[in-house]
Amino acid sequence: MMNGEISVPTQPPAPLSTDRIACPACGGETPLGESYCQRCGADLALAATRRRAQFRVPWLSALLLAVVVAASLAGWQRFRAVGPGTDLATTLRWMVRGDGERRPTLATLLRAFETARAVMRCCLDTGGPCSLEPSAWVEVAGYSNAAWRGFVPLVQWAAAPTAITGRLAELLTVDGKDGWGTPWRASLAPLPRGTPPAGSYAGALGAGPPPPAGRELWRLVLLSAGADRRADTGDDIRFEAIFPAPRPIRLGDVTSAQERARELERGQVWVSWQGTDLDLVDGRILAEFYLEARNPD
């Protein structure tokens, strides 16, 4: 102590610990001079130049991805239901807004056509008019293409009975009902002689030869109540089918027997309809689309 001054003893600051460093990767202390972290094994030189990875869930991106996947699945299911349109714009419109009464209308035409062929075979096989009562449709269905021939011809393919399920069955089943599930109003009567079957064409893919000349013809009329399921309204569909009446076969007449066998196999009818601009070709294309969607190979 000099000149009244008080001396305060001072202590030197604690030396800094320079013998250990923090690992940039895991934060653990590692002796100075080491190349790798003793705790996590990270390369200290590389880890020092990189930021520690942080996992962040991209919620917005995940939500957008989920929306895209859901919309794609829903669109695919809608496309499988409505089928392809005449162009891309029509197909997209059907997928978004639906195709209205197109599918049940096509089902009505296809069901009527398959029913007409079954009735023709039933009449030819039994030798007389086929019963069209509600209880008789099970017997009539046994003469359909699926049951009699073992397949239903379409455009480029044919549907086997085992494949006629789901949406395809809605188009091709013979059960006495139209595409809306309403029973047919059916009638079968001889066509008056001299009445030309104008407007009728053979099969379902285009014009064909007229009905055989000099042969008695029968006419099957199938009336559908349409989408409103009420008879005698503006949306009714009238389907007519003309086919040769059955003829008696004489014993030993090989030619007549062979001709009858061919008619049974083919189930040839001449058809026409009123009440819709859609065509049997449109229905067969939709049926083939369902068939290929069910059996992609």
Helices and strands as residue ranges (DSSP letters): E 20-22, E 29-31, H 44-47, H 59-82, H 88-97, H 102-126, G 134-136, H 137-141, H 145-148, E 152-153, E 158-159, G 161-163, H 166-172, E 185-190, E 201-202, E 217-224, E 237-244, H 254-266, E 270-274, H 280-294
